[in-house]
Amino acid sequence: MSVELDATTYIHAKPTTAHSCILPSVLDVLESHFEGSAENDVFDLGCGTGGAAAALARHGYYVVGVDPSSDGIAKANVNYPDLPLNVGSAYDDLSREYGTFNALISLEVVEHVYDPKAFISTVYDLVKPGGIAVMSTPYHGYLKNLALAALGKMDDHFMPLKEHGHIKFWSKSTLSTLLLDAGFDNIRFEYVGRIPVFAKSMIAVAQKPLWRRRRSGASPREHSFPRNGR
């Protein structure tokens, strides 16, 4: 059975409720990373309808984004025609097409991917040495999961009947392992929504080292990113 990567449909092009909770922390992370640098380029992997990318652009960042949903990108192109947002997925050779970036964001995406290793390899290739990847995902901790189970809320939380819903449930430990195995380091976490132990989402911030021995069979893909976005 094949999976339609572009089958997701969207009601509007505004940032989601989750993004409204996550974006302030993401903006703080980016501001700290760039510290006023003119090289303020960000790649949005899984940009949906462009709401988060548009919010970053309003803060002065140059944003390029892709999403596998043709419906989402169609809405993004109508609502944010000046932003280079295109159909694409983490299973494509995105660094060859778009180059590398000083920062990458991927918000509430990793829980949807079928092949996390392919996903994080693409993330790694898109980030310049010394750059950062900023990823958010619903938080799954022992006490939170215990509370959900005790209150009979597990079905509502995991949404098993929803098409294109969450298929991976990440903890701090498993997401750290994914990032470390890809080659990232200096990993730290922030928690947003409620108190940390019951947080709605967690944000992982990871840095790509300036120097690293080339992975077996891999080749460097350092390109300049296209300013026209096409």
N, CA, C and O of each residue as an XYZ file, in Angstrom:
920
protein
N       0.846     -1.198      0.000
C       0.000      0.000      0.000
C       0.875      1.239      0.000
O       1.776      1.350      0.831
N       0.635      2.170     -0.907
C       1.385      3.418     -0.949
C       0.694      4.467     -0.099
O      -0.504      4.372      0.168
N       1.445      5.460      0.321
C       0.916      6.531      1.159
C       0.952      7.833      0.381
O       1.986      8.191     -0.182
N      -0.166      8.544      0.342
C      -0.233      9.831     -0.346
C       0.389     10.910      0.531
O      -0.231     11.379      1.485
N       1.618     11.300      0.202
C       2.289     12.310      1.011
C       1.609     13.666      0.899
O       1.700     14.480      1.818
N       0.922     13.924     -0.226
C       0.344     15.245     -0.436
C      -1.145     15.285     -0.128
O      -1.839     16.205     -0.561
N      -1.648     14.293      0.620
C      -3.086     14.181      0.815
C      -3.629     15.084      1.918
O      -4.841     15.281      2.005
N      -2.759     15.636      2.758
C      -3.235     16.471      3.856
C      -3.907     17.728      3.322
O      -3.374     18.394      2.435
N      -5.081     18.050      3.866
C      -5.781     19.276      3.486
C      -5.846     20.203      4.693
O      -5.794     19.759      5.840
N      -5.958     21.490      4.415
C      -5.938     22.500      5.461
C      -7.150     23.417      5.322
O      -7.623     23.676      4.216
N      -7.641     23.899      6.448
C      -8.790     24.802      6.449
C      -8.361     26.224      6.146
O      -9.056     26.935      5.421
N      -7.222     26.657      6.691
C      -6.770     28.035      6.512
C      -5.250     28.066      6.515
O      -4.597     27.035      6.679
N      -4.702     29.245      6.334
C      -3.244     29.392      6.259
C      -2.665     30.090      7.477
O      -1.540     30.586      7.423
N      -3.404     30.140      8.565
C      -2.906     30.787      9.771
C      -2.054     29.806     10.580
O      -2.198     28.594     10.425
N      -1.165     30.319     11.444
C      -0.441     29.419     12.343
C      -1.424     28.624     13.191
O      -2.460     29.149     13.601
N      -1.106     27.371     13.452
C      -1.996     26.538     14.238
C      -1.959     26.956     15.712
O      -1.117     27.748     16.136
N      -2.901     26.394     16.473
C      -2.913     26.665     17.917
C      -1.594     26.239     18.546
O      -1.062     26.933     19.413
N      -1.065     25.091     18.107
C       0.220     24.623     18.639
C       1.327     25.618     18.318
O       2.171     25.905     19.166
N       1.327     26.146     17.093
C       2.360     27.097     16.701
C       2.296     28.370     17.519
O       3.334     28.953     17.834
N       1.106     28.811     17.868
C       0.992     30.039     18.660
C       1.635     29.867     20.025
O       2.080     30.838     20.637
N       1.681     28.636     20.498
C       2.330     28.335     21.774
C       3.836     28.168     21.588
O       4.621     28.508     22.473
N       4.229     27.644     20.432
C       5.629     27.282     20.179
C       6.444     28.434     19.628
O       7.613     28.588     19.982
N       5.842     29.254     18.760
C       6.599     30.270     18.027
C       7.362     31.259     18.908
O       8.497     31.594     18.568
N       6.809     31.742     20.012
C       7.593     32.678     20.836
C       8.934     32.096     21.276
O       9.947     32.795     21.257
N       8.947     30.833     21.668
C      10.203     30.203     22.075
C      11.132     29.999     20.891
O      12.345     30.165     21.014
N      10.562     29.636     19.732
C      11.374     29.456     18.533
C      12.030     30.776     18.128
O      13.206     30.807     17.768
N      11.272     31.852     18.189
C      11.821     33.170     17.855
C      12.938     33.567     18.819
O      13.931     34.165     18.407
N      12.779     33.240     20.088
C      13.838     33.525     21.069
C      15.108     32.742     20.735
O      16.215     33.275     20.818
N      14.937     31.470     20.356
C      16.085     30.635     20.000
C      16.806     31.207     18.785
O      18.033     31.299     18.774
N      16.042     31.594     17.758
C      16.654     32.134     16.543
C      17.343     33.468     16.811
O      18.434     33.719     16.299
N      16.713     34.320     17.609
C      17.324     35.608     17.933
C      18.653     35.411     18.646
O      19.621     36.119     18.368
N      18.704     34.456     19.562
C      19.935     34.177     20.290
C      20.997     33.594     19.358
O      22.182     33.900     19.491
N      20.572     32.760     18.423
C      21.534     32.124     17.506
C      22.136     33.133     16.532
O      23.349     33.144     16.319
N      21.306     33.967     15.948
C      21.798     34.892     14.924
C      22.434     36.151     15.522
O      23.358     36.708     14.931
N      21.960     36.601     16.667
C      22.529     37.756     17.362
C      22.763     38.933     16.422
O      23.835     39.539     16.427
N      21.757     39.250     15.619
C      21.840     40.402     14.743
C      22.618     40.197     13.463
O      22.826     41.149     12.711
N      23.061     38.956     13.193
C      23.814     38.681     11.979
C      22.957     38.937     10.748
O      21.743     38.732     10.772
N      23.598     39.387      9.672
C      22.883     39.610      8.414
C      22.536     38.286      7.739
O      21.654     38.249      6.882
N      23.206     37.210      8.105
C      22.922     35.891      7.533
C      21.793     35.243      8.331
O      22.010     34.352      9.152
N      20.585     35.723      8.059
C      19.430     35.313      8.855
C      18.529     34.367      8.074
O      17.311     34.541      8.058
N      19.120     33.367      7.428
C      18.384     32.440      6.584
C      17.891     31.238      7.380
O      18.627     30.666      8.184
N      16.624     30.860      7.141
C      15.985     29.768      7.864
C      15.234     28.886      6.875
O      14.531     29.385      5.997
N      15.384     27.585      7.020
C      14.604     26.646      6.215
C      13.498     26.074      7.083
O      13.749     25.633      8.205
N      12.262     26.079      6.563
C      11.101     25.554      7.290
C      10.712     24.222      6.658
O      10.112     24.191      5.583
N      11.052     23.132      7.321
C      10.782     21.791      6.815
C       9.436     21.314      7.361
O       9.289     21.050      8.555
N       8.462     21.213      6.459
C       7.098     20.899      6.877
C       6.350     22.175      7.197
O       5.758     22.309      8.268
N       6.378     23.123      6.254
C       5.866     24.477      6.518
C       4.347     24.565      6.490
O       3.789     25.605      6.839
N       3.659     23.490      6.081
C       2.196     23.525      6.058
C       1.680     24.618      5.151
O       2.049     24.691      3.979
N       0.831     25.464      5.691
C       0.264     26.568      4.905
C       1.056     27.861      5.048
O       0.610     28.916      4.597
N       2.215     27.786      5.666
C       3.114     28.933      5.690
C       2.951     29.888      6.842
O       3.620     30.921      6.874
N       2.086     29.585      7.791
C       1.851     30.513      8.889
C       3.080     30.807      9.721
O       3.354     31.963     10.043
N       3.825     29.764     10.073
C       5.029     29.968     10.878
C       6.107     30.674     10.064
O       6.793     31.560     10.575
N       6.259     30.284      8.792
C       7.245     30.937      7.930
C       6.939     32.426      7.785
O       7.849     33.255      7.808
N       5.668     32.759      7.639
C       5.277     34.166      7.511
C       5.585     34.929      8.793
O       6.017     36.081      8.742
N       5.365     34.296      9.941
C       5.668     34.949     11.216
C       7.167     35.233     11.329
O       7.559     36.299     11.803
N       8.001     34.294     10.899
C       9.450     34.508     10.924
C       9.854     35.604      9.950
O      10.711     36.433     10.256
N       9.234     35.604      8.780
C       9.556     36.639      7.791
C       9.221     38.029      8.317
O       9.943     38.988      8.043
N       8.138     38.143      9.064
C       7.769     39.444      9.638
C       8.797     39.912     10.657
O       8.895     41.107     10.938
N       9.553     38.989     11.206
C      10.615     39.341     12.158
C      11.959     39.527     11.457
O      12.993     39.636     12.115
N      11.946     39.564     10.138
C      13.163     39.888      9.395
C      13.966     38.715      8.891
O      15.044     38.918      8.332
N      13.484     37.479      9.065
C      14.235     36.319      8.606
C      13.916     36.021      7.144
O      12.790     36.218      6.686
N      14.925     35.544      6.421
C      14.711     35.062      5.066
C      14.368     33.581      5.173
O      15.197     32.782      5.608
N      13.151     33.211      4.778
C      12.642     31.862      5.006
C      12.333     31.172      3.684
O      11.674     31.740      2.814
N      12.813     29.951      3.546
C      12.452     29.051      2.457
C      11.786     27.844      3.103
O      12.239     27.374      4.147
N      10.716     27.338      2.498
C      10.036     26.209      3.106
C       9.465     25.236      2.113
O       9.201     25.580      0.961
N       9.272     23.995      2.578
C       8.611     22.973      1.768
C       7.634     22.208      2.640
O       7.772     22.145      3.862
N       6.636     21.627      1.975
C       5.676     20.752      2.640
C       5.160     19.769      1.595
O       4.986     20.147      0.436
N       4.909     18.506      1.978
C       4.420     17.535      0.995
C       2.967     17.744      0.589
O       2.508     17.148     -0.385
N       2.241     18.577      1.318
C       0.829     18.804      0.996
C       0.686     19.857     -0.098
O       0.995     21.029      0.116
N       0.217     19.436     -1.266
C      -0.007     20.403     -2.343
C      -1.114     21.376     -1.976
O      -1.090     22.532     -2.398
N      -2.096     20.913     -1.186
C      -3.160     21.801     -0.733
C      -2.603     22.870      0.197
O      -2.945     24.046      0.077
N      -1.742     22.457      1.127
C      -1.144     23.417      2.052
C      -0.304     24.452      1.330
O      -0.395     25.643      1.626
N       0.514     24.008      0.386
C       1.372     24.940     -0.348
C       0.543     25.857     -1.238
O       0.890     27.026     -1.402
N      -0.550     25.349     -1.818
C      -1.423     26.213     -2.632
C      -1.982     27.347     -1.788
O      -2.029     28.492     -2.240
N      -2.407     27.041     -0.568
C      -2.923     28.084      0.323
C      -1.800     29.034      0.741
O      -2.010     30.244      0.833
N      -0.610     28.487      0.994
C       0.522     29.335      1.368
C       0.882     30.300      0.250
O       1.156     31.473      0.505
N       0.882     29.814     -0.983
C       1.246     30.671     -2.109
C       0.232     31.770     -2.348
O       0.592     32.855     -2.806
N      -1.041     31.506     -2.044
C      -2.075     32.538     -2.180
C      -1.948     33.585     -1.080
O      -2.041     34.785     -1.337
N      -1.735     33.119      0.146
C      -1.721     34.035      1.283
C      -0.375     34.721      1.494
O      -0.318     35.832      2.020
N       0.704     34.062      1.087
C       2.039     34.633      1.280
C       2.811     34.527     -0.034
O       3.799     33.794     -0.101
N       2.394     35.228     -1.065
C       2.991     35.059     -2.396
C       4.457     35.456     -2.471
O       5.156     35.036     -3.394
N       4.938     36.248     -1.530
C       6.335     36.669     -1.564
C       7.279     35.667     -0.922
O       8.498     35.821     -1.004
N       6.726     34.641     -0.282
C       7.573     33.652      0.378
C       7.827     32.467     -0.544
O       6.893     31.975     -1.178
N       9.082     31.992     -0.636
C       9.402     30.831     -1.458
C       9.034     29.523     -0.754
O       9.889     28.873     -0.151
N       7.774     29.151     -0.834
C       7.259     27.939     -0.202
C       6.780     26.997     -1.294
O       5.935     27.361     -2.112
N       7.322     25.786     -1.303
C       7.093     24.858     -2.404
C       6.754     23.463     -1.900
O       6.992     23.128     -0.740
N       6.193     22.659     -2.795
C       5.923     21.254     -2.478
C       7.239     20.492     -2.418
O       8.075     20.598     -3.315
N       7.408     19.733     -1.360
C       8.614     18.927     -1.183
C       8.552     18.230      0.164
O       7.769     18.620      1.030
N       9.360     17.214      0.345
C       9.349     16.480      1.609
C      10.759     16.126      2.037
O      11.715     16.288      1.278
N      10.872     15.644      3.253
C      12.174     15.246      3.791
C      12.740     14.028      3.087
O      13.904     13.686      3.294
N      11.948     13.368      2.262
C      12.435     12.228      1.503
C      13.034     12.650      0.161
O      13.507     11.809     -0.603
N      13.013     13.957     -0.125
C      13.645     14.494     -1.322
C      15.066     14.957     -0.992
O      15.420     15.120      0.176
N      15.865     15.164     -2.020
C      17.229     15.672     -1.839
C      17.150     17.201     -1.760
O      17.493     17.902     -2.711
N      16.700     17.693     -0.627
C      16.396     19.120     -0.494
C      17.649     19.983     -0.485
O      17.623     21.101     -0.999
N      18.735     19.497      0.079
C      19.950     20.325      0.126
C      20.530     20.525     -1.263
O      21.142     21.557     -1.539
N      20.346     19.556     -2.128
C      20.819     19.717     -3.505
C      19.996     20.791     -4.227
O      20.524     21.547     -5.043
N      18.705     20.847     -3.918
C      17.830     21.801     -4.593
C      17.897     23.193     -3.980
O      17.872     24.188     -4.704
N      17.982     23.275     -2.643
C      17.869     24.567     -1.976
C      19.155     25.054     -1.324
O      19.246     26.225     -0.954
N      20.146     24.189     -1.176
C      21.368     24.595     -0.505
C      21.312     24.331      0.985
O      20.536     23.494      1.445
N      22.130     25.040      1.736
C      22.187     24.872      3.184
C      21.891     26.192      3.883
O      22.007     27.266      3.294
N      21.506     26.087      5.148
C      20.975     27.236      5.878
C      21.603     27.326      7.273
O      22.041     26.327      7.843
N      21.631     28.532      7.794
C      22.175     28.734      9.136
C      21.231     28.258     10.235
O      21.657     28.050     11.371
N      19.967     28.086      9.908
C      19.013     27.541     10.871
C      17.910     26.812     10.120
O      17.556     27.176      8.999
N      17.385     25.798     10.744
C      16.247     25.053     10.214
C      15.220     24.899     11.314
O      15.564     24.616     12.462
N      13.954     25.086     10.961
C      12.879     24.784     11.903
C      12.017     23.678     11.308
O      11.846     23.595     10.092
N      11.483     22.844     12.166
C      10.535     21.812     11.760
C       9.587     21.627     12.941
O       9.907     20.944     13.914
N       8.414     22.251     12.834
C       7.517     22.360     13.978
C       6.351     21.383     13.871
O       5.564     21.424     12.925
N       6.263     20.500     14.874
C       5.189     19.503     14.947
C       5.151     18.659     13.667
O       4.092     18.440     13.079
N       6.331     18.193     13.254
C       6.450     17.409     12.026
C       6.979     16.000     12.292
O       6.443     15.032     11.753
N       8.018     15.872     13.110
C       8.722     14.603     13.243
C       7.803     13.484     13.725
O       8.083     12.314     13.465
N       6.719     13.812     14.418
C       5.778     12.785     14.881
C       4.946     12.201     13.740
O       4.252     11.202     13.928
N       5.013     12.821     12.554
C       4.241     12.360     11.400
C       5.049     11.519     10.416
O       4.465     10.919      9.513
N       6.375     11.455     10.562
C       7.197     10.853      9.510
C       7.341      9.341      9.710
O       7.445      8.844     10.831
N       7.342      8.634      8.578
C       7.443      7.178      8.611
C       8.882      6.708      8.738
O       9.135      5.621      9.260
N       9.818      7.505      8.273
C      11.226      7.113      8.288
C      12.033      8.209      8.985
O      12.584      9.085      8.319
N      12.108      8.171     10.311
C      12.801      9.233     11.046
C      14.267      9.380     10.670
O      14.795     10.491     10.695
N      14.944      8.274     10.319
C      16.365      8.374      9.977
C      16.561      9.121      8.668
O      17.488      9.921      8.545
N      15.699      8.869      7.691
C      15.777      9.628      6.439
C      15.448     11.092      6.683
O      16.080     11.982      6.115
N      14.459     11.336      7.528
C      14.061     12.698      7.867
C      15.221     13.459      8.492
O      15.539     14.568      8.060
N      15.856     12.874      9.507
C      16.895     13.608     10.225
C      18.159     13.726      9.389
O      18.929     14.666      9.585
N      18.397     12.811      8.470
C      19.519     12.946      7.545
C      19.320     14.162      6.646
O      20.262     14.908      6.379
N      18.090     14.355      6.184
C      17.783     15.540      5.373
C      17.949     16.809      6.184
O      18.489     17.798      5.690
N      17.486     16.786      7.431
C      17.662     17.935      8.318
C      19.152     18.265      8.451
O      19.550     19.422      8.316
N      19.957     17.262      8.710
C      21.400     17.465      8.883
C      22.023     18.075      7.632
O      22.832     18.998      7.720
N      21.645     17.557      6.475
C      22.227     18.041      5.219
C      21.819     19.476      4.909
O      22.552     20.186      4.220
N      20.669     19.915      5.401
C      20.182     21.267      5.128
C      20.829     22.327      6.015
O      20.758     23.517      5.708
N      21.455     21.910      7.104
C      22.020     22.854      8.070
C      23.515     23.048      7.809
O      24.255     22.078      7.647
N      23.948     24.306      7.770
C      25.362     24.610      7.604
C      26.139     24.228      8.866
O      25.575     24.249      9.960
N      27.418     23.880      8.735
C      28.235     23.663      9.936
C      28.168     24.876     10.860
O      28.345     26.013     10.421
N      27.912     24.626     12.132
C      27.736     25.703     13.097
C      26.311     26.185     13.200
O      25.979     26.950     14.105
N      25.453     25.745     12.277
C      24.052     26.138     12.308
C      23.246     25.276     13.268
O      23.774     24.350     13.882
N      21.967     25.591     13.388
C      21.122     24.878     14.340
C      19.874     24.330     13.667
O      19.388     24.870     12.673
N      19.371     23.243     14.237
C      18.062     22.699     13.899
C      17.163     22.886     15.113
O      17.546     22.570     16.239
N      15.965     23.403     14.870
C      14.991     23.647     15.937
C      13.752     22.829     15.608
O      13.046     23.127     14.645
N      13.490     21.811     16.395
C      12.383     20.896     16.119
C      11.450     20.821     17.318
O      11.891     20.706     18.461
N      10.150     20.888     17.038
C       9.180     20.709     18.116
C       8.332     19.484     17.837
O       8.139     19.091     16.686
N       7.830     18.890     18.904
C       6.962     17.720     18.806
C       6.163     17.623     20.098
O       6.641     18.070     21.141
N       4.953     17.048     20.062
C       4.202     16.877     21.308
C       5.041     16.163     22.360
O       5.751     15.203     22.061
N       4.948     16.640     23.580
C       5.753     16.098     24.661
C       5.134     14.811     25.197
O       3.932     14.746     25.453
N       5.969     13.794     25.363
C       5.539     12.534     25.962
C       6.509     12.182     27.073
O       7.609     11.688     26.827
N       6.086     12.443     28.290
C       6.874     12.094     29.464
C       6.093     11.117     30.318
O       4.879     10.982     30.167
N       6.785     10.439     31.213
C       6.156      9.384     32.015
C       4.965      9.914     32.809
O       3.883      9.326     32.772
N       5.156     11.017     33.525
C       4.071     11.525     34.371
C       2.900     12.023     33.536
O       1.744     11.830     33.911
N       3.194     12.668     32.398
C       2.111     13.143     31.540
C       1.320     11.966     30.984
O       0.089     11.976     31.003
N       2.023     10.958     30.493
C       1.332      9.791     29.952
C       0.529      9.068     31.032
O      -0.564      8.564     30.771
N       1.078      9.021     32.236
C       0.362      8.395     33.352
C      -0.918      9.167     33.665
O      -1.966      8.569     33.908
N      -0.828     10.497     33.657
C      -2.008     11.319     33.912
C      -3.052     11.140     32.819
O      -4.245     11.049     33.109
N      -2.611     11.089     31.559
C      -3.548     10.875     30.451
C      -4.253      9.529     30.577
O      -5.457      9.426     30.340
N      -3.502      8.507     30.947
C      -4.096      7.183     31.103
C      -5.087      7.161     32.255
O      -6.171      6.590     32.135
N      -4.719      7.782     33.374
C      -5.596      7.795     34.548
C      -6.900      8.539     34.278
O      -7.945      8.203     34.836
N      -6.826      9.560     33.411
C      -8.012     10.360     33.091
C      -8.765      9.835     31.869
O      -9.761     10.428     31.454
N      -8.302      8.740     31.298
C      -8.964      8.173     30.136
C      -8.837      9.026     28.893
O      -9.735      9.031     28.050
N      -7.727      9.752     28.764
C      -7.541     10.696     27.648
C      -6.543     10.193     26.598
O      -6.169     10.949     25.701
N      -6.115      8.953     26.693
C      -5.088      8.488     25.760
C      -5.588      8.490     24.316
O      -4.851      8.874     23.407
N      -6.829      8.068     24.097
C      -7.355      8.037     22.736
C      -7.441      9.441     22.144
O      -7.116      9.649     20.976
N      -7.879     10.400     22.955
C      -7.949     11.779     22.475
C      -6.562     12.313     22.141
O      -6.396     13.089     21.199
N      -5.579     11.897     22.913
C      -4.224     12.407     22.736
C      -3.541     11.787     21.511
O      -2.877     12.487     20.747
N      -3.704     10.484     21.331
C      -3.001      9.791     20.249
C      -3.755      9.835     18.930
O      -3.150      9.615     17.881
N      -5.053     10.111     18.944
C      -5.870     10.300     17.738
C      -5.700      9.172     16.717
O      -5.369      9.456     15.566
N      -5.911      7.922     17.081
C      -5.659      6.814     16.158
C      -6.581      6.797     14.948
O      -6.220      6.227     13.918
N      -7.767      7.404     15.040
C      -8.716      7.379     13.926
C      -8.528      8.528     12.947
O      -9.210      8.578     11.924
N      -7.623      9.445     13.236
C      -7.407     10.595     12.372
C      -6.440     10.251     11.243
O      -5.367      9.699     11.485
N      -6.829     10.582      9.996
C      -5.934     10.356      8.879
C      -4.727     11.293      8.969
O      -4.851     12.456      9.354
N      -3.564     10.762      8.608
C      -2.326     11.539      8.606
C      -2.040     12.138      9.989
O      -1.523     13.249     10.101
N      -2.377     11.402     11.008
C      -2.140     11.875     12.366
C      -0.747     11.494     12.851
O       0.147     11.211     12.054
N      -0.579     11.492     14.163
C       0.725     11.195     14.753
C       0.990      9.695     14.716
O       0.141      8.896     15.114
N       2.172      9.319     14.237
C       2.526      7.905     14.174
C       3.769      7.576     14.987
O       4.075      6.403     15.199
N       4.495      8.606     15.447
C       5.669      8.418     16.299
C       5.490      9.287     17.540
O       5.037     10.428     17.452
N       5.848      8.739     18.683
C       5.666      9.465     19.933
C       7.021      9.583     20.616
O       7.567      8.606     21.130
N       7.554     10.813     20.609
C       8.945     11.037     20.985
C       9.086     11.452     22.436
O       8.299     12.245     22.954
N      10.098     10.903     23.080
C      10.513     11.367     24.403
C      11.784     12.187     24.231
O      12.372     12.218     23.150
N      12.198     12.841     25.291
C      13.470     13.572     25.263
C      14.611     12.626     24.914
O      15.517     12.994     24.166
N      14.572     11.417     25.448
C      15.644     10.447     25.219
C      15.683     10.001     23.760
O      16.751      9.999     23.148
N      14.541      9.625     23.195
C      14.547      9.105     21.826
C      14.852     10.200     20.804
O      15.538      9.948     19.814
N      14.351     11.407     21.035
C      14.641     12.491     20.096
C      16.114     12.894     20.185
O      16.734     13.216     19.171
N      16.668     12.876     21.387
C      18.108     13.139     21.541
C      18.932     12.108     20.785
O      19.901     12.454     20.110
N      18.547     10.841     20.899
C      19.267      9.779     20.200
C      19.208      9.977     18.698
O      20.215      9.808     18.010
N      18.033     10.336     18.176
C      17.887     10.575     16.745
C      18.835     11.683     16.280
O      19.507     11.537     15.259
N      18.890     12.774     17.017
C      19.728     13.911     16.654
C      21.214     13.585     16.788
O      22.009     13.937     15.917
N      21.585     12.921     17.865
C      22.993     12.570     18.070
C      23.484     11.600     17.012
O      24.593     11.752     16.499
N      22.674     10.605     16.678
C      23.071      9.627     15.674
C      23.248     10.270     14.300
O      24.045      9.800     13.488
N      22.506     11.345     14.044
C      22.640     12.046     12.764
C      23.911     12.878     12.702
O      24.382     13.210     11.615
N      24.471     13.220     13.862
C      25.696     14.014     13.889
C      25.576     15.343     14.601
O      26.561     16.074     14.708
N      24.385     15.677     15.092
C      24.212     16.928     15.832
C      24.795     16.799     17.238
O      24.961     15.694     17.754
N      25.103     17.949     17.852
C      25.514     17.948     19.249
C      24.951     19.191     19.940
O      24.135     19.916     19.371
N      25.394     19.422     21.163
C      24.911     20.560     21.970
C      23.385     20.615     21.990
O      22.791     21.669     21.764
N      22.767     19.488     22.257
C      21.305     19.394     22.228
C      20.722     19.872     23.552
O      21.178     19.479     24.626
N      19.718     20.717     23.457
C      18.999     21.162     24.649
C      17.507     21.197     24.345
O      17.091     21.214     23.187
N      16.715     21.208     25.407
C      15.268     21.145     25.254
C      14.584     22.282     26.002
O      15.031     22.714     27.065
N      13.496     22.747     25.419
C      12.592     23.676     26.087
C      11.199     23.066     26.060
O      10.877     22.263     25.184
N      10.379     23.455     27.029
C       9.034     22.907     27.134
C       8.037     24.054     27.107
O       8.214     25.064     27.790
N       6.990     23.887     26.312
C       6.026     24.968     26.127
C       4.610     24.452     26.375
O       4.297     23.293     26.102
N       3.764     25.338     26.898
C       2.394     24.964     27.195
C       2.321     24.224     28.516
O       2.862     23.125     28.635
N       1.672     24.795     29.498
C       1.560     24.236     30.848
C       2.935     24.205     31.531
O       3.906     24.765     31.023
N       2.995     23.544     32.684
C       4.266     23.377     33.379
C       5.063     22.284     32.658
O       4.465     21.439     31.992
N       6.394     22.280     32.773
C       7.209     21.350     31.986
C       6.788     19.882     32.088
O       6.795     19.182     31.076
N       6.429     19.404     33.255
C       6.126     17.981     33.398
C       4.865     17.586     32.637
O       4.695     16.419     32.281
N       3.981     18.549     32.384
C       2.760     18.294     31.603
C       2.740     19.126     30.320
O       1.669     19.450     29.807
N       3.902     19.466     29.810
C       4.004     20.361     28.654
C       3.235     19.822     27.453
O       3.119     18.612     27.261
N       2.714     20.746     26.651
C       2.060     20.349     25.406
C       3.097     19.868     24.393
O       2.917     18.830     23.756
N       4.177     20.623     24.248
C       5.206     20.279     23.275
C       6.583     20.510     23.875
O       6.749     21.265     24.833
N       7.557     19.844     23.292
C       8.941     20.112     23.648
C       9.667     20.570     22.388
O       9.348     20.146     21.277
N      10.640     21.434     22.584
C      11.424     21.978     21.484
C      12.866     21.531     21.677
O      13.488     21.813     22.702
N      13.387     20.830     20.677
C      14.788     20.420     20.701
C      15.600     21.392     19.855
O      15.235     21.699     18.720
N      16.693     21.867     20.412
C      17.617     22.746     19.693
C      18.948     22.010     19.613
O      19.536     21.666     20.637
N      19.420     21.770     18.389
C      20.649     21.003     18.190
C      21.559     21.725     17.215
O      21.088     22.362     16.272
N      22.856     21.626     17.439
C      23.831     22.320     16.592
C      24.586     21.316     15.722
O      24.925     20.216     16.157
N      24.837     21.731     14.481
C      25.682     20.930     13.598
C      27.127     21.345     13.840
O      27.443     22.530     13.730
N      28.008     20.414     14.163
C      29.400     20.773     14.462
C      30.080     21.456     13.273
O      29.727     21.219     12.117
N      31.050     22.299     13.578
C      31.811     22.950     12.517
C      32.647     21.953     11.731
O      32.855     22.114     10.529
N      33.121     20.929     12.414
C      33.946     19.923     11.751
C      33.442     18.552     12.134
O      33.157     18.269     13.298
N      33.338     17.706     11.125
C      32.937     16.327     11.399
C      33.436     15.421     10.293
O      33.379     15.785      9.119
N      33.926     14.237     10.658
C      34.357     13.283      9.653
C      33.176     12.895      8.783
O      32.086     12.615      9.280
N      33.407     12.883      7.482
C      32.341     12.582      6.537
C      31.763     11.206      6.820
O      32.501     10.248      7.052
N      30.434     11.113      6.800
C      29.773      9.833      6.988
C      30.053      8.903      5.818
O      30.274      9.355      4.694
N      30.044      7.622      6.084
C      30.345      6.634      5.049
C      29.396      6.769      3.873
O      28.176      6.712      4.027
N      29.982      6.950      2.686
C      29.179      7.035      1.479
C      28.549      8.382      1.243
O      27.859      8.577      0.242
N      28.776      9.325      2.153
C      28.152     10.632      2.023
C      29.099     11.598      1.343
O      30.315     11.411      1.387
N      28.573     12.598      0.733
C      29.378     13.640      0.121
C      28.879     14.982      0.582
O      27.679     15.138      0.810
N      29.760     15.968      0.731
C      29.317     17.277      1.209
C      28.418     17.941      0.202
O      28.619     17.812     -1.006
N      27.397     18.675      0.710
C      26.466     19.376     -0.158
C      26.358     20.812      0.306
O      25.328     21.210      0.851
N      27.368     21.571      0.107
C      27.339     22.971      0.513
C      27.045     23.829     -0.708
O      27.882     23.937     -1.604
N      25.872     24.437     -0.754
C      25.468     25.287     -1.843
C      24.997     26.609     -1.281
O      24.652     26.696     -0.103
N      24.978     27.626     -2.096
C      24.334     28.863     -1.685
C      22.852     28.714     -1.940
O      22.451     28.126     -2.944
N      22.025     29.245     -1.036
C      20.580     29.090     -1.198
C      20.050     30.096     -2.214
O      20.542     31.222     -2.286
N      19.044     29.694     -3.005
C      18.528     30.581     -4.045
C      17.657     31.663     -3.468
O      16.724     31.370     -2.719
N      17.933     32.895     -3.794
C      17.144     34.009     -3.281
C      15.778     34.125     -3.952
O      14.871     34.758     -3.410
N      15.627     33.512     -5.135
C      14.319     33.596     -5.758
C      13.387     32.476     -5.314
O      12.194     32.486     -5.617
N      13.946     31.517     -4.597
C      13.125     30.457     -4.011
C      12.576     29.472     -5.033
O      11.804     28.589     -4.660
N      12.940     29.586     -6.302
C      12.422     28.669     -7.310
C      13.596     27.992     -8.023
O      13.386     27.174     -8.918
